[in-house]
Structure formats: C-alpha cells, structure tokens
Amino acid sequence: MSYDYLDDQFGQFRTTPNKFSAVENQAINLLRQYADAQISSDEFGDGFMQVSQDFKNLMKDESGCYVFSEETPGWLNLFIGNKFVNWNKLRLTVNAAREKPELASNPRWPMVMNMVANEDAAFMEAIKYCLKELDNAAKQKK
C-alpha cells in the first residue's frame, strides 16, 4: 500500500471530488473572505468552528474511529489542529473578557492585546500560505 498521499497536503493529485470536497470548499471560501477582510474575525471563527466539526465528523469511520486516507485534505487537518484551534481559543477568551470590564481594565490588558495582535498576524500568514499553496495545486491540476 502506498502512502504517497501523505505528501499531497494541498490536493495536487486529488482529481475527483470526494466526501470532503464540500467542507474543504467551505473552508477555502472562509479563508478567502477573511483574508480579503470581507468578514469579521467572529464570523470567520464561528464559520470555521462549523467547518472543523463537519470535517471531524467526516473523518470518522462506521465504528467512530478517525481515519486519515487519501481523500482527506491534509492541509485542512493541519490548519485546524496547528493554527485554527489556538487562534480560536484566544479569540473566544478575549471576547469573553471584553464582557467583564474589570478584566479589560487590568494594567496587564495591553500585554494581552499585544499577544492577540501577534497571534492574529501569525494566523493571517498561515491563511495566506494555505491559499497560495491551494492556488498552486489547482494550477498544477490543469
């Protein structure tokens, strides 16, 4: 059995639609909209939480075990686990803190907001990287 598909992170060699196609396209659309500032971070975060849940459900086999196969979009698996989860936790934490004025008035709040700004910048770089690689993979398919 060949595991070459593990190196095909952005789907360059996936030529036919599969069970992940719809959720992958939804993820790509959200990335593009967020990168182009067409949606807010909260709209992106809420939408991508649904993408993440749908993706996880699709990865389960009939016995409920997670299966990574040649159909699985590797980039999406890595993006969710390595980038989105951390960024989203921080987004939700800051949103909750804004509801409590005593937290936002803490003298250390500017340090928190600086950390948020750094995470946002790193997250946007990851989004741009994914979009660039997805575009390159699409061009190579043609």
C-alpha positions, -999 to 999 in steps of 0.1 A, spaced: 0 0 0 13 34 -9 12 64 14 23 90 -12 -9 109 -5 6 120 29 29 142 9 0 157 -11 -10 182 15 -29 206 -8 -46 180 -30 -25 184 -61 -30 148 -70 -67 145 -59 -85 147 -92 -121 137 -83 -145 151 -58 -149 131 -26 -168 132 7 -145 161 19 -150 183 -11 -179 204 2 -164 211 36 -130 218 20 -145 243 -4 -164 259 25 -131 262 44 -114 278 14 -142 302 9 -140 313 45 -102 317 43 -105 339 12 -133 360 27 -113 365 59 -80 372 41 -99 398 19 -115 414 50 -150 406 38 -160 390 71 -151 397 107 -129 375 129 -160 364 148 -179 355 116 -148 336 104 -143 319 137 -179 308 141 -180 296 105 -147 277 108 -158 261 140 -186 245 120 -161 235 92 -140 219 119 -169 199 133 -181 188 99 -145 178 90 -141 157 122 -174 140 116 -164 131 80 -131 116 93 -149 90 114 -155 56 100 -185 34 107 -171 24 142 -164 60 152 -126 59 147 -108 87 130 -94 77 96 -69 97 76 -70 84 40 -60 95 5 -93 115 4 -85 136 35 -73 171 27 -41 171 47 -38 209 47 -72 213 64 -63 187 91 -30 205 98 -46 240 97 -73 232 121 -50 214 146 -20 236 144 -34 271 137 -72 275 140 -77 258 174 -52 281 192 -63 313 174 -99 305 181 -93 298 218 -77 332 221 -105 349 201 -131 334 224 -112 342 255 -108 378 245 -144 381 236 -154 367 270 -130 391 287 -145 421 270 -178 412 286 -161 418 320 -148 454 323 -127 446 353 -105 423 331 -101 448 303 -92 475 328 -64 454 343 -30 470 338 -18 439 320 -46 440 294 -24 459 269 1 429 270 -28 405 263 -39 426 234 -3 427 221 -2 389 223 -36 388 204 -22 411 177 8 388 173 -13 357 171 -36 374 146 -7 383 124 8 348 125 -27 333 118 -31 356 87 3 345 74 -8 308 78 -41 316 59 -21 334 31 3 304 29 -26 279 26 -44 300 -1 -11 303 -21 -4 266 -19 -40 257 -28 -39 280 -58 -6 264 -69 -21 229 -65 -51 239 -86 -29 253 -113 -9 221 -115 -40 201 -119 -49 218 -151 
